[in-house]
């Protein structure tokens, strides 16, 4: 697959949700009686992209090109889609809107929201390689048996998603007061109530440009570029709750 093919797929992925929503909205407008526009029920939330927490020229094994593309097109695309969806929801007359329109908009809102959030966790976990702090390291050893056992499972889950799409998430479960590795697809299917600690993006846009179909090499590269500082902070925050 050429770089042009990858960029085209990235563009199509980023715009498909918005196109579907526009189609649903047009059909709904035809189905509803004409009348004055519905006023917003509240001031809609608006999101802005967070800056990259690292210098994209200095991540070992990943090119600046793929990191910037990932940040601008995939993370940035999720933020833009989410703001557009929120604007449409703010003016929706729920008493008159057909169910398919409500379902479509709320589904796309969830996908865009989680894509935004998971990308932020993913980028926050990259940087100059270091080890987890004592608190998180002890928790990983307690819940997985050892750091090596956690790493083996996390890496294997990432490789298993190669050629597909999804996320691998080191997650804290407030319900059970423990850590586990969660599988997630479509930016939505993961542990209910779980709090992400460390995230691995296994969508092809995260590695295709640098690694082609060699997903396992990408996973190995990410594991050698993990910066645990944010994960340490998050675990300390979650475990105090």
HELIX and SHEET records of a PDB file:
HELIX    1   1 UNK A    3  UNK A   31  1                                  29    
HELIX    2   2 UNK A   64  UNK A   69  1                                   6    
HELIX    3   3 UNK A   70  UNK A   75  3                                   6    
HELIX    4   4 UNK A   76  UNK A   90  1                                  15    
HELIX    5   5 UNK A   99  UNK A  124  1                                  26    
HELIX    6   6 UNK A  134  UNK A  144  1                                  11    
HELIX    7   7 UNK A  147  UNK A  160  1                                  14    
HELIX    8   8 UNK A  204  UNK A  206  5                                   3    
HELIX    9   9 UNK A  208  UNK A  211  1                                   4    
HELIX   10  10 UNK A  215  UNK A  223  1                                   9    
HELIX   11  11 UNK A  229  UNK A  240  1                                  12    
SHEET    1   A 3 UNK A 178  UNK A 184  0                                        
SHEET    2   A 3 UNK A 167  UNK A 173 -1                                        
SHEET    3   A 3 UNK A 194  UNK A 201 -1                                        
END                                                                             
